[in-house]
Amino acid sequence: MPPKSETQPPTTATTTTPYDPSSASIDPLFLFIRILPYSFLRPPRLRLKLPSLTLPSPMTVYALVLLTYFMVVSGIIYDVIVEPPGIGSTQDRLTGSVRPVVFLQGRVNGQYIIEGLSSGFMFVLGGIGIVLMDLALDRNRAKSVKVSYATAGISSVVLAYVMSMLFIRIKIPAYLH
């Protein structure tokens, strides 16, 4: 692109201003209504204090994220829409007694409320275990605290994995691995 010259040729067109409908009006009543009320009215001087918003603490944010994660993986939305029973029941063929059932067997896309909450708790337990293992890597902590965090984190992850696999085996009896 060629450089612009410093001297601009004079333009023959007049400069235009933005269109103002009130200046183009020749109606005296419109001008009177537009000017008269605002000539003696003044806005009040308000001394309003703006609210100051402070950021929540990191633990508050973590707790809200963890609660949201628990609700999502527990199937709260499914429970609200479908309204399944809290717990199921089955009748024993030999004795005829009714016994409670926590897992809805054979239906992967269905659940009882307690089933969803217990599975969601196991997922959250595994997530907390990963956070505890991360805290065990902090160099500024005492060795005993780091060992405690690591032990609690590893045991939480292992417990969550074993229980989740058990839940899947109960939910889907033909599941081999």
C-alpha positions in Angstrom: 0.0 0.0 0.0 1.5 3.4 -1.0 2.2 5.8 1.8 -0.3 8.6 2.3 0.7 12.1 1.3 0.8 14.6 4.1 -1.1 17.2 2.3 -4.7 16.4 1.7 -6.5 17.8 -1.3 -9.3 20.1 -0.4 -12.7 18.4 -0.4 -15.7 20.1 -1.9 -18.2 18.2 0.2 -19.5 19.8 3.4 -19.0 18.1 6.7 -22.0 16.2 7.9 -23.2 15.9 11.5 -25.1 13.0 12.9 -28.8 13.2 12.3 -30.7 14.7 15.2 -34.5 14.3 14.8 -35.3 17.1 17.3 -33.3 19.7 15.4 -35.0 18.8 12.1 -38.5 19.3 13.6 -40.2 22.6 13.0 -43.1 21.8 15.3 -43.0 24.4 18.1 -45.1 22.2 20.4 -42.5 19.4 20.2 -39.6 21.8 21.0 -41.7 23.2 23.9 -42.4 19.8 25.4 -38.8 18.8 24.9 -37.2 21.8 26.6 -39.7 23.0 29.3 -39.9 20.1 31.8 -36.1 19.6 31.8 -35.3 23.3 32.3 -36.3 23.3 35.9 -36.2 19.6 36.9 -32.9 18.4 38.3 -31.9 14.9 39.2 -31.5 14.4 43.0 -28.0 14.0 44.4 -27.9 10.5 45.7 -25.1 9.3 47.9 -25.4 5.6 47.1 -22.7 3.3 48.2 -21.8 0.7 45.5 -21.7 -2.8 46.9 -18.3 -4.3 47.0 -18.0 -7.8 45.9 -15.3 -10.0 47.3 -14.1 -13.2 45.7 -15.0 -16.4 47.6 -12.2 -18.3 49.2 -10.6 -21.1 47.2 -12.1 -23.7 49.6 -15.6 -22.3 49.0 -15.1 -22.6 45.3 -13.7 -26.1 45.6 -16.7 -27.2 47.8 -19.2 -25.8 45.3 -17.4 -27.5 42.4 -17.3 -30.8 44.3 -21.0 -30.5 45.2 -21.9 -29.7 41.6 -19.8 -32.7 40.4 -21.5 -35.0 42.9 -24.9 -33.8 41.8 -24.1 -34.3 38.1 -22.6 -37.8 38.4 -25.3 -38.9 40.8 -27.9 -38.4 38.2 -29.9 -35.7 40.1 -31.3 -34.4 36.8 -32.5 -37.9 35.9 -34.1 -38.3 39.3 -36.0 -35.0 39.0 -37.2 -35.8 35.4 -38.1 -39.5 35.7 -38.9 -39.6 39.5 -37.7 -43.2 40.2 -38.3 -44.8 43.6 -35.7 -44.3 46.2 -35.1 -48.0 46.6 -36.6 -51.1 44.9 -37.9 -54.4 46.2 -38.1 -57.9 45.0 -40.0 -60.9 46.3 -38.1 -64.1 47.2 -39.4 -67.1 45.2 -39.0 -69.6 48.0 -40.1 -67.8 51.1 -42.3 -65.1 49.5 -40.7 -62.4 51.6 -40.0 -59.0 50.1 -36.5 -57.7 50.4 -35.1 -54.4 49.4 -33.0 -53.9 46.2 -30.6 -51.0 45.8 -29.5 -51.6 42.2 -31.8 -51.7 39.2 -30.4 -54.8 37.5 -30.4 -55.3 33.8 -31.1 -51.6 32.9 -28.0 -49.6 32.2 -30.0 -46.4 31.5 -32.2 -46.6 34.7 -31.4 -46.2 38.4 -32.9 -46.0 41.8 -32.2 -42.8 43.8 -29.9 -44.6 46.3 -28.0 -46.3 43.5 -27.2 -42.9 41.9 -26.2 -41.3 45.2 -23.9 -44.2 46.2 -22.2 -44.3 42.8 -21.8 -40.5 42.9 -20.3 -40.7 46.3 -17.7 -43.3 45.1 -16.8 -41.0 42.2 -16.3 -38.1 44.6 -14.3 -40.2 47.0 -12.0 -41.1 44.1 -11.6 -37.4 43.2 -10.9 -36.5 46.8 -8.3 -39.3 46.9 -6.5 -37.7 43.9 -6.5 -34.3 45.5 -5.0 -35.9 48.7 -2.3 -37.5 46.7 -1.5 -34.2 45.1 -1.3 -32.6 48.5 1.1 -35.3 49.6 3.6 -33.9 47.0 3.9 -30.5 48.7 7.5 -30.0 49.8 6.6 -27.6 52.6 4.7 -30.2 54.7 6.1 -32.4 57.3 7.0 -36.0 56.2 4.4 -37.5 58.5 1.6 -35.3 57.1 2.7 -36.2 53.5 2.6 -39.9 54.3 -0.8 -39.5 55.9 -2.1 -37.6 52.8 -0.6 -40.2 50.5 -2.0 -43.1 52.5 -5.5 -41.6 52.7 -5.4 -40.6 49.0 -4.3 -44.0 47.7 -6.8 -45.9 49.9 -9.6 -43.6 48.8 -8.8 -44.1 45.1 -8.5 -47.9 45.6 -11.7 -48.1 47.6 -13.6 -46.0 45.1 -12.4 -48.1 42.2 -13.2 -51.4 43.8 -16.6 -50.3 44.9 -17.4 -48.9 41.5 -16.5 -52.1 39.8 -18.6 -54.0 42.4 -21.5 -51.7 41.6 -21.1 -52.4 37.9 -21.0 -56.2 38.5 -24.2 -55.9 40.5 -25.9 -53.7 37.9 -24.8 -55.8 34.9 -24.6 -59.4 36.0 -23.1 -60.6 32.7 -20.2 -58.0 33.0 -17.0 -60.0 33.2 -14.2 -57.5 33.6 
